[in-house]
Amino acid sequence: MDAAYDAAPIVADCQAAGRVAIIDRNTRRQSTLKAEIAAERAACRTINMPDPDDLIDNERTAAERVNGAIKDDYGGRHLRVRGALKVFCHLMFGVAAFTASCLLKLFEPQPHPAPA
């Protein structure tokens, strides 16, 4: 959840249900917390440890790029069929075409740099 959910009752409710809440910390009015988070990130950069939030964001944006490409380029936005089975079939055609396009890009020959 984002920082808007950083409230003690929400965290307490999650803990009472036996769950661990993954909520960004809200640092709007807490300058000491901002400094602590900045120091923690600087320490992670010092030892070349990737920021877990960046890794999650990279995975999320990769999935969003795939979903956007299927919607924009492979017919996922404007379907002209009715029925769940037909819609699923047409979306899977788009997924198959997108996968084939990615595989072709992966194996296309790369130009070699000229020797100096």
Disulfide bonds with the S-S distance in Angstrom:
none
